[in-house]
Amino acid sequence: MAAKPRVGRTTRLTRKQPKKKRTPGAASKTRGKRKAAGTVPGMVETALAAFAHEVRTPLTGILAISNLLATSDLDERERRWVDTITAGAEHLASLATLFVDAARSGGPGLKVREDFFDLRTLARNVGDSLTGRAAAKGLQSSVEISEKLRPFVVGDPVRLRAALENLIDNAVKFTEQGSVALRVSPRRASKGRIGVAFAVSDSGIGLTLAEVKRLFRPFSQANVSIASRFGGAGLGLSSVKQLARAMGGDIAATPRRGGGATFTLDVVVSPANGPVSATAGADGEHLMGAPRSLHLLSVEDNPFGRVVLNAILTELGHQTEFIGQGEAAPERLAQGGFDAVLMDMVLPGIDGIEAIRRIRALGSPHGRIPIIGVSGRGDDEAASRLAGADAFLVKPVSPRALATALLEATRRAAAAT
């Protein structure tokens, strides 16, 4: 009896095909195409870096002003408005980070940072974001954070927050009525590390098993009708999975009984070694006494960025002079009268890195002035410090982070003299 053919399997012909005759110049054309194609990734990264800088500049201002407003005497309704503005701006900044990481995923891979942060506070902030978005859409919400969750850890809080905001955004977007929920709990991890599970659930449109398999592919959504109805590029979950794996974990999606789905993001962080100061703030930053009034030189070319920085620094009790080009910084500092420098990394003419090098080349005491690098790209930190920066801040810069950096940098400079 003849064997039945296998259904659903494609049979490939193996018949030898005649070789195509190569025309003169074909090889050079092919090489030219390859060369042109090889320049595309670099062009894309450059464009994305410029995009990220332009987007984060206004976001820095929105976050800075909202942080200042939050310290004002507001009633309950106004405070909710400020919290909503802050959550929205943080979410936009997080999405920008995710898209840039996704575009670079064809390269050497995502490099996560190892920063000290308060895990419980991050979980509470994410929970507040979920609650606020759910309330705005008329949905019920619940947040459950385990008491066993370790407070201070080392990991990448910026990208972790971005991934969680993406999951929350999807949960709220795909739920027309019902509820959304967040549950955060510790999990076991090997070699003295800490596992954390973030489960985001919703009672929305739900998923089939076939749709779950497609979800984490780049530029893929559960099905065509979802893309046309709710919009989106289908890139977020691919980036979340990439980040989860870079942080030693993974992400899984499971359908819920009665409708909806649960997305569980697992990551691995390290315990924070050493004692934590009793004066540490809720987000892990050290809240030390305000420094004396400082006279600062800020190298910032963006007018909006200047307005924001001036508002923050004035509120902190400092006086600031702004210049727009890095070339002018050494000459202005040589005239004296400044206590510290805020140096933006992206400037017309020479960049912030070269400007820092030129300042450090000045003779004492001007060449030893405290310098704080500021950038929308965390990747600039290593080069900034190598050039001679004493501290580095990633945009959007909070008033607390700026105050802390100024205090620590000026104290170190005073101790060194």
C-alpha positions in Angstrom: 0.0 0.0 0.0 1.4 3.4 -1.0 2.1 5.7 1.9 -0.2 8.7 2.3 1.3 12.1 1.5 1.9 14.4 4.5 -0.6 17.2 4.6 0.6 20.7 5.2 4.2 20.2 4.3 5.8 21.9 1.4 8.0 19.8 -0.9 11.1 21.7 -2.2 12.3 20.9 -5.7 16.0 20.0 -5.7 16.5 20.0 -9.5 19.7 21.8 -10.4 19.0 25.2 -11.9 21.2 26.7 -14.6 23.6 29.3 -13.5 22.6 32.9 -14.4 25.1 34.6 -16.7 26.7 37.5 -14.8 26.8 40.7 -16.8 29.7 43.2 -16.6 29.3 45.5 -13.6 26.9 43.2 -11.8 29.4 42.5 -9.1 30.1 46.2 -8.5 26.3 46.9 -8.4 25.8 44.2 -5.8 28.7 45.5 -3.7 27.2 49.0 -4.0 23.8 47.7 -2.8 25.4 46.0 0.1 27.4 49.1 1.0 24.2 51.2 0.8 22.3 48.7 2.9 25.2 48.6 5.4 24.8 52.3 6.0 21.1 52.0 6.9 21.5 50.8 10.5 23.8 53.7 11.3 21.4 56.2 9.7 18.5 54.8 11.6 20.4 55.0 15.0 21.4 58.5 14.2 17.9 59.5 13.4 16.5 57.8 16.5 19.1 59.5 18.7 18.0 62.9 17.3 14.4 62.0 17.7 14.9 60.9 21.3 16.7 64.2 22.1 14.0 66.3 20.5 11.2 64.4 22.3 12.8 64.2 25.7 13.6 68.0 25.8 9.9 69.0 26.1 9.2 66.0 28.3 11.9 67.1 30.6 10.2 70.4 31.0 6.7 68.9 31.5 8.1 66.5 34.2 10.1 69.2 35.9 7.3 71.7 36.1 4.8 69.0 37.3 7.3 68.0 40.0 7.5 71.6 41.1 3.7 71.9 41.1 3.5 68.8 43.2 5.4 70.6 46.0 2.9 73.5 45.9 -0.1 73.9 48.1 -2.7 72.1 45.9 -6.1 70.7 46.7 -7.0 67.1 46.0 -8.4 67.6 42.5 -5.4 69.7 41.3 -3.0 67.2 42.7 -4.7 64.4 40.7 -4.3 66.6 37.6 -0.6 67.0 38.3 -0.2 63.3 38.9 -1.9 62.6 35.6 0.4 65.0 33.7 3.4 63.4 35.3 2.3 59.8 34.6 1.6 60.7 30.9 5.0 62.4 30.4 6.8 59.5 32.1 5.0 57.0 29.9 5.9 58.9 26.7 9.6 59.0 27.8 9.4 55.2 28.5 7.9 54.5 25.1 10.7 56.5 23.4 13.2 54.3 25.3 11.5 51.1 24.2 11.3 52.1 20.5 15.0 53.0 20.5 16.0 49.7 22.1 13.8 47.8 19.6 15.5 49.5 16.7 18.9 48.6 18.0 17.9 45.0 18.7 19.6 43.9 15.5 23.0 45.0 17.0 25.0 43.6 19.9 21.9 43.4 22.1 20.3 45.4 24.8 22.6 46.5 27.6 20.8 47.0 30.9 22.1 49.4 33.6 23.0 48.4 37.1 21.6 51.2 39.3 20.5 51.4 42.9 16.8 51.9 43.3 13.8 51.3 45.6 11.8 48.4 44.2 8.8 48.9 46.4 8.5 52.5 45.4 8.8 51.6 41.7 6.0 49.0 42.2 3.8 51.6 44.0 4.4 54.2 41.3 3.5 51.7 38.6 0.4 50.8 40.6 -0.6 54.5 40.8 -0.2 54.7 37.1 -2.5 51.7 36.5 -5.1 53.1 39.0 -5.1 56.6 37.3 -5.5 55.3 33.8 -8.2 52.9 34.8 -10.1 55.6 36.6 -9.8 57.9 33.5 -11.5 55.1 31.4 -14.1 54.2 34.1 -12.6 50.8 34.9 -12.1 49.2 38.3 -8.6 48.6 39.4 -6.7 46.7 42.1 -3.0 46.7 43.1 -1.4 44.1 45.3 2.3 44.5 46.3 3.7 41.7 48.5 5.1 42.7 51.9 7.9 40.3 51.2 9.2 42.4 48.4 12.7 43.6 49.0 13.0 47.4 49.1 16.4 48.3 47.8 17.9 46.5 44.8 20.3 47.0 41.9 19.0 46.8 38.3 17.6 49.0 35.5 14.6 50.9 36.9 14.1 53.1 33.8 13.7 50.3 31.4 11.8 48.1 33.9 9.3 51.0 34.4 9.0 51.4 30.6 8.2 47.7 30.2 5.5 47.8 32.9 4.0 51.0 31.5 3.7 49.3 28.2 1.8 46.3 29.8 -0.5 48.7 31.7 -1.2 50.7 28.6 -2.2 47.5 26.7 -4.4 46.3 29.6 -6.3 49.5 29.8 -6.5 50.0 26.0 -7.9 46.5 25.3 -10.5 46.7 28.2 -13.7 48.4 27.4 -15.4 47.6 30.7 -14.5 45.6 33.8 -11.2 45.8 35.6 -7.4 45.8 35.4 -5.1 44.6 38.1 -1.4 44.6 39.1 0.2 42.0 41.4 3.9 42.2 42.4 5.6 39.3 44.2 9.1 38.0 44.8 10.3 34.8 43.2 13.3 32.6 43.8 16.4 33.3 41.8 19.8 31.5 41.7 23.3 32.7 42.9 22.1 35.2 45.5 20.0 37.2 43.2 16.3 38.3 43.5 13.4 37.3 41.2 10.4 39.6 40.9 7.1 38.9 39.1 4.9 41.6 37.8 1.5 40.3 36.8 -0.8 42.7 34.8 -4.3 41.3 34.3 -7.4 42.7 32.5 -10.9 41.6 31.7 -10.6 42.8 28.1 -10.8 41.2 24.6 -8.8 38.1 25.6 -6.5 36.0 23.6 -6.5 32.6 21.9 -3.4 30.3 22.2 -2.6 31.0 18.6 -2.6 34.7 19.2 -0.4 34.4 22.2 2.3 32.8 20.1 2.3 35.8 17.7 2.3 38.5 20.3 6.0 38.8 21.1 7.2 39.0 17.5 8.3 42.4 16.2 5.6 44.4 14.4 3.0 41.8 15.2 -0.4 42.0 16.9 -2.9 39.3 17.9 -4.9 39.7 14.7 -5.6 42.3 12.0 -8.9 43.4 13.5 -7.1 44.4 16.7 -4.6 46.5 14.8 -7.4 48.3 12.9 -9.6 48.8 15.9 -7.1 49.8 18.6 -4.1 51.0 16.5 -0.4 50.5 17.5 2.6 49.1 15.7 2.8 45.9 17.6 6.4 46.7 18.6 6.0 47.2 22.4 5.6 43.6 23.5 8.6 42.6 21.4 10.7 45.2 23.3 9.3 44.1 26.6 10.4 40.5 25.9 13.8 41.7 24.9 14.2 43.6 28.1 12.9 40.8 30.3 15.5 38.4 28.8 18.2 41.0 29.2 17.3 41.2 32.9 17.5 37.5 33.3 13.8 36.8 33.1 11.0 36.4 30.5 7.4 37.4 29.8 4.4 35.1 29.4 0.7 35.7 28.4 -2.1 33.5 29.5 -5.8 33.8 28.7 -8.2 34.3 31.7 -11.4 32.4 32.4 -14.3 34.6 31.6 -12.3 36.8 29.2 -9.2 38.9 29.4 -5.5 38.0 29.8 -2.7 38.1 32.3 0.8 39.2 31.3 3.5 38.2 33.7 6.9 39.9 33.5 9.7 38.1 35.4 13.0 39.9 36.0 16.0 39.3 38.1 17.7 42.0 40.1 20.6 42.0 42.6 20.4 42.8 46.3 21.7 46.2 47.4 24.9 45.5 49.4 25.7 47.7 52.4 23.5 49.7 54.7 21.0 52.2 53.4 21.1 55.6 54.9 18.1 56.6 57.1 17.9 59.8 55.1 17.3 58.0 51.8 14.1 59.2 50.1 11.3 57.0 48.9 12.9 56.5 45.5 16.3 55.7 46.9 17.9 59.1 46.4 19.6 60.6 49.4 17.8 63.6 50.8 20.5 65.8 52.2 20.3 69.4 53.4 20.1 72.0 50.7 23.5 73.5 49.7 24.3 77.1 49.9 23.1 79.3 47.1 25.3 78.6 44.1 26.2 80.6 41.0 25.9 78.1 38.1 26.9 78.1 34.4 24.5 76.0 32.3 25.5 75.1 28.8 22.1 74.5 27.2 21.1 75.6 23.7 17.4 74.7 23.8 15.2 77.7 24.9 12.6 75.5 26.4 15.2 73.6 28.3 16.6 76.8 29.7 13.2 77.9 31.0 12.7 74.6 32.8 16.2 74.5 34.3 16.0 78.1 35.4 12.6 77.4 37.1 14.0 74.4 39.0 17.3 76.1 40.0 15.6 79.3 41.1 13.2 77.2 43.2 16.3 75.5 44.7 17.8 78.9 45.6 20.5 79.1 42.9 21.4 81.7 40.3 22.1 80.5 36.8 23.8 82.0 33.7 23.0 80.2 30.4 25.2 80.0 27.3 24.3 78.0 24.1 27.7 76.7 22.8 30.3 74.5 24.4 33.1 76.5 22.8 32.2 79.5 24.9 32.3 77.6 28.3 36.1 77.6 29.0 36.4 81.3 28.3 33.4 82.2 30.4 34.6 80.1 33.3 38.0 81.6 33.2 36.4 84.9 34.1 35.5 83.4 37.5 32.6 83.6 39.8 31.0 80.2 39.2 30.5 77.3 41.6 29.5 74.5 39.2 28.7 73.7 35.6 25.7 71.9 34.1 26.8 70.6 30.7 24.3 69.3 28.1 25.7 66.6 25.9 24.1 67.6 22.6 25.1 71.1 21.5 25.7 73.0 18.3 29.4 73.0 17.4 31.4 70.9 19.8 29.5 68.5 21.9 29.4 68.4 25.7 32.1 65.7 25.9 34.6 67.9 24.2 33.5 71.0 26.1 34.2 69.1 29.4 37.7 68.1 28.2 38.5 71.8 27.4 37.3 72.9 30.8 39.5 70.3 32.5 42.4 71.6 30.5 42.2 75.0 32.2 44.6 75.8 34.9 43.6 75.6 38.6 41.2 76.6 40.0 38.8 77.0 37.0 39.7 73.6 35.5 38.7 71.8 38.8 35.2 73.2 38.9 32.4 70.6 39.6 30.8 69.6 36.3 27.5 67.7 36.0 26.7 66.1 32.6 23.1 66.1 31.4 21.7 64.1 28.6 18.6 62.3 27.3 20.8 59.3 26.5 22.1 57.2 29.4 24.8 55.9 27.0 26.6 59.2 27.3 27.4 58.7 31.0 30.6 56.7 30.5 32.1 59.2 28.0 31.0 62.1 30.1 32.7 60.8 33.3 35.8 59.8 31.3 36.1 63.4 30.0 36.0 64.7 33.6 32.4 65.1 34.7 31.8 64.6 38.5 28.2 63.5 38.1 25.7 62.7 35.4 21.9 63.1 35.1 19.6 61.5 32.6 16.7 63.6 31.3 14.0 64.1 32.4 15.9 65.5 35.4 13.9 65.8 38.7 14.5 68.7 41.1 15.5 66.2 43.8 18.1 64.5 41.6 19.5 67.8 40.4 19.7 69.1 44.0 21.4 65.9 45.2 24.0 66.0 42.3 24.9 69.6 42.9 25.3 69.0 46.7 27.5 65.9 46.3 29.6 67.5 43.5 30.3 70.7 45.3 31.0 68.9 48.6 33.6 66.7 46.9 35.2 69.7 45.2 35.4 71.5 48.6 36.9 68.4 50.3 39.6 68.2 47.6 40.8 71.7 48.1 
